[in-house]
Amino acid sequence: MEIEYTNISYEKYNRLFEEESKKPYCVEYDNGIKDWKVNGKYHREDGPAVEYDDDGDKFWFLNDVEYSFEEWLEKTPISDEEKILLKLKYS
């Protein structure tokens, strides 16, 4: 297997890193925990930002601030139809 290297400046590397960190991403750990983050902060607008696979616990975050499910639903910028579906799924 051959590894290809690309030479880029430190400034370009930082810009690329900043751009990528603004995109939502999920990290799934070997133990089944899933974390959703944006800009390195817990954040998810379509479900829990932290899920524990083993016991089913879920935690609701927007911009690294934890909310109860009901508070999160009120603050999440999604349609009423989507909120109803989430209530059915997670309540």
Secondary structure, 3 states (H helix, E strand, C coil): CCCCCCCCCHHHHHHHHHHHHCCCEEEECCCCCEEEEECCEECCCCCCCEECCCCCCEEEEECCEEECHHHHHHHCCCCHHHHHHHHHHHC
